[in-house]
Amino acid sequence: QSPFKLTYSDNDNLYIVVGYGEQAGGSYSIQVHELYLTENSIVIDTELLGPGKGETTTAAVTCPYIVLKLEYLDKSVVFE
């Protein structure tokens, strides 16, 4: 229900997860603006995009999230 950011690794892969919590209606998407590697970290910047102007939405509550699967790197993840 609440927004969250987390990482998980299994020695082969690194998973980066960003959730935006409960949103009224559907038609939401998540855009990844940046995902890049620095000397010390992996940086990710995402944005929640709502329904377009005049777009029909549902009455249901949704919880949009995105999971990125990367090759495992022993670096910290910075969420922007």
Rosetta blueprint (number, residue, H / E / L):
1 Q L
2 S L
3 P E
4 F E
5 K E
6 L E
7 T E
8 Y E
9 S E
10 D L
11 N L
12 D L
13 N E
14 L E
15 Y E
16 I E
17 V E
18 V E
19 G E
20 Y E
21 G L
22 E L
23 Q E
24 A E
25 G L
26 G L
27 S L
28 Y L
29 S E
30 I E
31 Q E
32 V E
33 H E
34 E E
35 L E
36 Y E
37 L E
38 T L
39 E L
40 N L
41 S E
42 I E
43 V E
44 I E
45 D E
46 T E
47 E E
48 L E
49 L E
50 G L
51 P L
52 G L
53 K L
54 G L
55 E L
56 T L
57 T L
58 T L
59 A L
60 A L
61 V E
62 T E
63 C L
64 P L
65 Y E
66 I E
67 V E
68 L E
69 K E
70 L E
71 E E
72 Y L
73 L L
74 D L
75 K L
76 S E
77 V E
78 V E
79 F E
80 E L
